[in-house]
């Protein structure tokens, strides 16, 4: 988790006592994404979505087979 000062734009991992070490301002906000973490590429995101769809489709198919086998036959 990183923090950024709203007044002087200083960025750091820690702001002691909630104040910016550069200017002393308390106008500090947390940024949600770490600067040093790489973003997933679009191809990787698409791959994850496809894997999720296949996973859900497999469970739905299994559920339908079981319903048919135990309740319809």
Protein Blocks (a to p, Z undefined) as FASTA:
>chain_A
ZZddfklopacfbdghhiafklopabdcddfbdfklccddfklmmmmmmmmmmmmmmmmm
mmmmmmmmmmmZZ
